[in-house]
């Protein structure tokens, strides 16, 4: 991108490389200088890791992305170049991985064999057949009732466990059962693949460590929509569909600001390149596009297909 705005200086990856001028009283303070040096070296190391260590190659279509924009799946299929949101991406994704490991470890320990339930099948691969193509995904776990006692005989035999972490903006809504739509779709696809109807989301607030278990049940209407979306993607994967079949599913608001689903998409800059995407702040990933043409999908280049 390489653009400069009033918020700071951005490099080609969209990362802020500038910092606020230190107070004159702190400019020569050895402790402040040490902290600045450590921060600089830390970020430099992460950027080098990002360049050196190849990211795990994802399948172009997965159950975990059942509720994601179909256009992103199409870009993966044609081998489009991804846009990283910088060193913060590695830190944020690894935080999520650590939280999954942490919460499942304690939950499994809590559900030891003397209890009525067990945590099983962590990271197990499940799949759905969509128009002859096996679409796979990895579940966080399955909670299985191992008793037939009178207290629990009406409880689900098998329940999908989905572990999620969220920040202070999402937590108040998620913790009272307002589950993001893409998480609903992901859980619905997993449940269909497992042949069950019940899910518990274990949601952790990254800022405070609070957590809640949020119930969710299979939505048959949503499942039909998922099969329709995955069907369009599989047709394109086999060369039977065209790019207009996979239009954008998200767009900017009335002021031109892109939603979370676009801002954190690997292909945000490619998808909106003709609409002059500008990163609006260095503290979060928020893009704004020109409003004149944002309702018109950009033709997708299929040369790498």
C-alpha positions in Angstrom: 0.0 0.0 0.0 2.8 2.4 0.9 0.4 5.3 1.7 0.8 7.9 4.4 -2.1 9.4 6.3 -2.5 11.8 9.2 -2.3 8.9 11.7 1.3 7.9 11.0 3.7 6.4 8.5 2.7 3.0 6.9 5.0 0.6 5.1 4.0 -1.7 2.2 2.4 -4.2 4.6 0.2 -1.5 6.1 2.1 -1.6 9.4 2.8 1.5 11.4 6.6 2.1 11.4 6.5 5.4 13.2 6.2 6.3 16.8 5.2 9.4 18.8 8.1 11.6 19.6 9.2 11.0 23.2 8.9 13.7 25.8 12.1 15.8 25.9 12.7 14.6 29.5 12.7 11.0 28.3 14.8 11.3 25.2 18.0 10.3 26.9 16.6 8.2 29.8 18.5 4.9 29.5 15.5 2.8 30.7 13.3 4.4 28.1 15.9 3.9 25.4 16.3 0.3 26.4 12.5 -0.3 26.1 12.4 1.4 22.7 15.3 -0.8 21.5 13.7 -4.0 22.8 10.4 -3.1 21.1 12.2 -2.4 17.8 14.2 -5.7 18.0 11.1 -7.7 18.9 9.1 -6.4 16.0 12.1 -6.8 13.6 12.4 -10.5 14.7 8.7 -11.1 14.1 8.9 -9.6 10.6 11.9 -11.7 9.8 10.0 -14.8 11.0 7.0 -13.9 8.9 9.3 -13.7 5.8 11.2 -16.9 6.6 8.7 -19.3 7.9 6.1 -20.3 5.4 2.5 -20.2 6.6 0.6 -23.4 6.7 -1.1 -23.9 3.3 -4.8 -23.9 3.8 -7.2 -25.9 1.6 -9.2 -23.5 -0.6 -12.4 -24.6 0.9 -12.9 -25.7 4.6 -15.8 -26.2 7.0 -14.2 -23.6 9.4 -14.9 -21.0 6.6 -18.5 -22.1 6.0 -19.7 -18.6 7.0 -16.8 -16.7 5.5 -17.1 -14.6 2.3 -17.2 -16.9 -0.8 -15.1 -14.4 -2.6 -12.1 -15.1 -0.3 -12.4 -18.8 -1.1 -12.3 -17.9 -4.7 -9.1 -15.9 -4.3 -7.5 -18.9 -2.6 -8.5 -21.1 -5.4 -6.9 -18.9 -8.1 -3.7 -18.4 -6.0 -4.1 -14.7 -5.4 -1.5 -13.0 -3.3 -2.4 -12.6 0.3 -2.1 -9.4 2.3 -0.7 -9.8 5.8 -1.7 -7.3 8.5 1.8 -7.4 9.8 3.6 -8.7 12.9 0.4 -8.3 15.0 -1.2 -11.1 12.9 1.3 -13.7 14.2 0.9 -12.5 17.8 -2.9 -12.5 17.6 -3.2 -15.9 16.0 -0.7 -17.5 18.4 -2.7 -16.0 21.3 -5.7 -17.8 20.0 -3.8 -21.1 19.7 -2.5 -20.8 23.2 -6.0 -20.1 24.6 -7.4 -23.2 22.9 -4.7 -25.3 24.4 -5.1 -23.7 27.8 -8.9 -23.9 28.1 -9.1 -27.5 26.7 -6.4 -28.7 29.1 -8.3 -27.5 32.2 -11.7 -28.6 30.8 -10.4 -32.1 30.1 -8.9 -32.3 33.6 -12.2 -31.1 35.1 -14.1 -33.8 33.2 -12.0 -36.7 34.5 -13.3 -40.3 34.3 -15.2 -40.2 37.5 -17.5 -37.5 36.1 -20.4 -38.0 33.8 -18.9 -36.3 30.7 -15.6 -36.5 28.9 -13.8 -34.2 26.4 -12.8 -36.2 23.4 -11.8 -35.9 19.7 -9.7 -32.7 20.1 -8.6 -31.4 16.7 -10.4 -34.4 15.0 -10.9 -34.0 11.2 -14.6 -34.1 10.1 -16.0 -33.6 6.6 -19.1 -33.0 4.5 -19.5 -34.2 0.9 -20.5 -31.2 -1.2 -21.2 -32.1 -4.8 -18.6 -34.9 -4.8 -15.9 -32.9 -3.0 -14.9 -33.7 0.7 -14.9 -30.4 2.6 -12.9 -30.9 5.8 -12.5 -29.1 9.1 -11.0 -29.7 12.5 -13.2 -29.5 15.6 -12.0 -28.2 18.9 -13.5 -31.1 20.7 -16.6 -33.3 21.5 -18.1 -33.5 24.9 -19.6 -37.0 25.4 -22.0 -38.1 28.0 -20.7 -41.4 29.3 -23.5 -42.0 31.8 -27.2 -43.0 31.6 -28.1 -41.8 35.1 -31.5 -40.2 35.7 -30.0 -36.8 36.3 -28.6 -36.6 32.8 -30.5 -39.1 30.7 -32.2 -36.3 28.7 -29.0 -34.3 28.1 -27.2 -34.6 24.7 -25.1 -37.7 24.2 -22.6 -35.7 22.1 -22.0 -31.9 22.0 -19.6 -30.0 19.8 -17.1 -27.9 21.8 -16.0 -24.7 20.1 -13.4 -22.5 21.9 -13.3 -18.9 21.0 -11.5 -15.8 22.3 -12.6 -12.3 21.9 -11.7 -8.8 22.9 -13.6 -6.1 25.0 -15.8 -5.1 22.1 -17.1 -8.5 21.2 -17.3 -10.0 24.7 -20.4 -8.2 26.0 -22.5 -9.4 23.1 -20.9 -12.9 22.8 -21.2 -13.6 26.5 -25.0 -13.2 26.5 -25.5 -15.4 23.5 -25.2 -13.1 20.5 -23.0 -15.4 18.5 -21.3 -13.9 15.4 -22.8 -15.2 12.2 -19.7 -16.8 10.8 -19.2 -18.8 14.1 -22.8 -20.0 13.9 -22.1 -21.2 10.3 -18.9 -22.9 11.4 -20.6 -24.7 14.2 -23.6 -25.7 12.0 -21.2 -27.2 9.4 -19.3 -29.1 12.0 -22.5 -30.5 13.6 -23.8 -31.6 10.2 -20.5 -33.4 9.6 -20.7 -35.1 13.0 -24.4 -36.0 12.8 -25.3 -34.1 16.0 -27.4 -31.0 16.8 -25.8 -29.4 19.9 -22.9 -27.0 20.4 -21.3 -25.3 23.4 -19.1 -22.3 22.7 -16.5 -21.8 25.4 -15.8 -18.1 25.1 -12.9 -16.3 26.8 -12.4 -12.6 27.2 -8.8 -12.1 26.3 -8.6 -8.9 28.5 -9.9 -10.3 31.8 -9.8 -14.1 31.5 -13.5 -14.4 32.1 -15.3 -17.2 30.2 -18.8 -18.4 29.5 -20.4 -21.5 27.9 -22.9 -20.4 25.3 -25.4 -23.0 23.9 -26.2 -23.2 20.2 -28.3 -25.7 18.2 -28.3 -26.8 14.6 -30.1 -24.3 12.4 -31.5 -26.2 9.4 -32.2 -23.1 7.3 -28.6 -21.9 7.9 -27.4 -25.4 6.9 -29.2 -25.1 3.6 -27.5 -21.7 3.0 -24.1 -23.2 3.8 -24.6 -26.0 1.3 -25.6 -23.5 -1.3 -22.5 -21.4 -0.6 -20.1 -24.4 -0.5 -21.8 -25.7 -3.7 -21.0 -22.5 -5.6 -17.4 -22.6 -4.4 -17.0 -26.3 -5.3 -18.4 -25.6 -8.8 -15.9 -22.8 -9.3 -13.1 -25.1 -7.9 -14.0 -27.7 -10.6 -14.1 -25.1 -13.3 -17.9 -25.2 -13.7 -18.6 -21.7 -12.3 -17.6 -18.2 -13.0 -16.4 -15.3 -10.9 -19.7 -13.4 -10.9 -21.3 -16.4 -9.2 -19.1 -15.7 -6.1 -19.8 -12.0 -5.4 -18.8 -10.2 -2.3 -20.9 -11.0 0.7 -19.8 -8.0 2.8 -19.4 -4.3 2.0 -18.8 -0.9 3.5 -21.2 1.1 5.6 -22.7 4.4 4.4 -19.4 6.2 5.1 -17.3 3.7 3.2 -15.8 1.9 6.2 -15.3 -1.8 5.6 -16.6 -4.3 8.2 -14.5 -6.6 10.4 -14.9 -9.5 7.8 -13.2 -7.4 5.1 -10.6 -5.6 7.3 -9.1 -8.9 8.5 -9.4 -10.8 5.2 -6.2 -11.9 3.5 -7.4 -10.4 0.3 -8.9 -7.1 1.4 -6.5 -5.0 -0.7 -6.9 -7.1 -3.8 -10.7 -7.3 -3.5 -11.1 -3.5 -3.1 -8.1 -2.3 -5.0 -10.2 -0.3 -7.5 -12.0 1.5 -4.7 -8.9 3.1 -3.2 -8.7 1.3 0.2 -7.0 3.5 2.8 -6.0 2.3 6.3 -7.6 4.7 8.7 -5.7 4.0 11.9 -2.4 2.4 13.1 -4.1 1.0 16.3 -6.5 -1.3 14.5 -7.1 -2.7 11.1 -9.8 -0.5 9.6 -10.0 0.4 5.9 -12.1 2.9 4.1 -13.0 2.8 0.4 -14.4 5.2 -2.1 -18.2 5.2 -1.9 -18.9 5.9 -5.6 -18.5 2.3 -6.8 -18.4 0.1 -3.8 -21.5 -1.8 -4.8 -19.9 -3.0 -8.0 -17.9 -6.2 -7.6 -14.4 -6.1 -9.1 -13.9 -8.7 -11.9 -11.7 -11.5 -10.6 -8.5 -12.4 -12.4 -8.5 -16.1 -13.3 -5.2 -16.3 -15.0 -3.6 -18.4 -12.2 -6.5 -20.8 -12.1 
